[in-house]
């Protein structure tokens, strides 16, 4: 009985091995009647090259245009009129910002290493006061690293950017700017081009507003003005272009306007220059680009009122200084809106209606105060 069981077991193993052999490494059958192999079948069509999507961006022309246009950008030419060392020579912005403050430090946006640390770790590396060696200019690898996914059709083109997720604002973490999957490259811009404070944050326990030399949204007001948020809005007034409803926000994005095809042969606009290009404007403004100085007269009128209010002074060279102190709502709100438009540097173009209303309503409120 034991021998029969053993023989049965051996037959089972042999059969299993035969099955594996047949399914993984087929044994050729006998040759044809004449002993010759049959004719080979026709080759199938070649599949699409796996390099096609790569070559669309990774080619000599695209790379050269990116590098050339970048030489015209503010990120490359970053001298911002700051004399850090007091030697009469203006220093690069990265050196000015590479001094380290607590929390979200200057280095997170003003230095390459700081931004990379923020993008990858969520905060600047090196402790609460990181200072990085050398002049940390922004380069290709500051913003670009590796693709997060190659499923471009379903997940969008990430252009190997380090930060493509919607941006939760540092000054108000209850609000997230989301340009959507198709425009997620603009999240890279909004990461740094956002305010570091809010108007409401200057309200003190006495019911007045603390106004100092750094009062205002800093130089990152671009994303919030485009979004139509964080202006000092006064009760009883109407504000258009709010909450992502402006045409430039709802129908466009940072990269559409600033990184489109350049106008003319010189690559000083569009692409990686980040300078807005008329080619992008005419996609919507087919009958002509509206004047870019539409806010100039109103902005000057607001400035004059703020001088009369005593909350700012202007020297002979035209430099504006804030007169620190505690101020009531209306002058403080008017100054905030003045600084928001100034720090945005688009002269209101990012969100014309919201900008116009912030300035005009501030004028009306000051005149009625």
Buried (B, 14 or more C-beta within 10 A) or exposed (E): EEEEEEEEEEEEEEEEEEEEEEEEEEEEEEEEEEEEEEEEEEEEEEEEEEEEBEEEEEEEEEEEBBBBBBEBBBBBEBEBEEEBEEEEEBBBBBBBBBBBBEEBBBBBBBBBBBBBBBBEEEBBBBEEEBBBEEBBBBEEEBBBBEBBEEEEEEBBBBBBBBBBEEBEBBBBEEBEBBBEEEBBBBBBBBBBBBBBBBBEEBBEEEEBBBBEEEBBBBBBBBBBBBBBBBBBBBEEEEBBBBEBBBEBBEEBBBBBBBBBEBBEEEBBBBBBBBBBBBBBBBEBEEEEEEEBEBBEEBBEBBBEBBBEBEBBEEEEEEEBEBBEBEBEBBBBBBBBBBBBBBBBEBBBBBBBBBBBBBBBBBBBBBEEE
